[in-house]
Amino acid sequence: PAAEGVAYFAVVGCLEALPPGTPGLAVVVRREDRTLAVDLEGVEPCHAQAMLGVVGRLDGVIDVTGGPGVGTITVRVPCE
């Protein structure tokens, strides 16, 4: 439940940072071994900054792919 809560608030933080009318956003949630992974596809990588504080509370990490335009932000939070 803690990992789910962190993932939820990380995504909300990113969504709040997006400008209104941002098109093409997709959220994919999956389990990777002992990690909860959430991909936000179709966002500017600069919005990862809005998620760092929440994700760090449970030693989670954020990976960013893509250029200065549209990319993917992946949040990984350890869980059991």
Backbone torsions as a table, in degrees:
resi	resn	phi	psi	omega
1	PRO	NA	-34.7	-180.0
2	ALA	-65.1	-43.3	179.1
3	ALA	-63.7	-40.0	178.3
4	GLU	-63.2	-41.4	178.5
5	GLY	-63.7	-44.1	178.6
6	VAL	-62.8	-44.0	179.0
7	ALA	-61.3	-43.6	179.8
8	TYR	-59.0	-51.2	-176.7
9	PHE	-70.5	-27.9	174.6
10	ALA	-66.1	-44.2	179.2
11	VAL	-65.3	-43.6	179.0
12	VAL	-60.0	-42.7	178.1
13	GLY	-60.1	-40.3	178.3
14	CYS	-68.2	-44.4	-179.3
15	LEU	-62.3	-36.7	178.4
16	GLU	-66.4	-26.5	-179.4
17	ALA	-82.1	-14.4	-178.4
18	LEU	-75.7	144.1	175.3
19	PRO	-68.8	149.6	178.9
20	PRO	-56.2	142.0	177.0
21	GLY	79.5	17.5	178.2
22	THR	-63.1	119.1	-176.6
23	PRO	-88.0	158.1	167.2
24	GLY	72.7	20.5	-179.9
25	LEU	-79.3	133.3	176.0
26	ALA	-129.7	139.3	177.0
27	VAL	-117.7	124.6	179.8
28	VAL	-122.2	126.2	179.5
29	VAL	-113.6	135.2	179.6
30	ARG	-151.6	166.3	177.9
31	ARG	-107.1	130.5	176.3
32	GLU	-123.5	101.4	-176.3
33	ASP	50.7	-114.4	-178.0
34	ARG	-103.2	34.6	-176.5
35	THR	-134.8	137.3	170.3
36	LEU	-92.4	123.4	-178.5
37	ALA	-115.6	136.4	177.9
38	VAL	-130.0	124.0	176.4
39	ASP	-104.4	130.9	170.1
40	LEU	-110.4	107.8	-175.9
41	GLU	-101.9	140.2	177.6
42	GLY	88.0	26.4	178.8
43	VAL	-120.4	160.6	175.0
44	GLU	-75.4	130.2	-178.3
45	PRO	-55.5	-24.4	-179.9
46	CYS	-62.0	-18.8	-179.3
47	HIS	-76.3	-6.5	176.6
48	ALA	-62.2	-30.2	-179.4
49	GLN	-56.8	-35.3	-178.7
50	ALA	-67.6	-13.4	-174.9
51	MET	-104.1	-13.8	-171.4
52	LEU	-59.4	-45.4	-176.7
53	GLY	-61.8	-42.2	-178.8
54	VAL	-69.8	-45.9	-176.0
55	VAL	-66.4	-35.8	-179.2
56	GLY	-66.0	-19.5	-179.2
57	ARG	-61.5	-28.8	178.8
58	LEU	-116.8	29.0	-179.3
59	ASP	59.2	32.5	176.3
60	GLY	-80.1	165.3	179.8
61	VAL	-129.4	159.1	177.4
62	ILE	-125.7	130.7	174.3
63	ASP	-113.8	142.8	-179.8
64	VAL	-125.3	131.2	174.4
65	THR	-125.9	149.7	-178.2
66	GLY	111.2	173.1	-177.8
67	GLY	-95.5	-156.5	-178.4
68	PRO	-70.0	-12.4	178.5
69	GLY	-93.2	-122.1	-177.4
70	VAL	-84.9	137.4	179.3
71	GLY	-152.8	-158.7	179.5
72	THR	-129.0	134.1	173.8
73	ILE	-108.8	125.6	178.4
74	THR	-115.9	125.1	177.3
75	VAL	-105.2	132.2	175.9
76	ARG	-125.2	123.4	-178.8
77	VAL	-123.5	125.2	178.6
78	PRO	-62.3	140.7	176.0
79	CYS	-154.1	165.8	179.9
80	GLU	-107.9	NA	NA
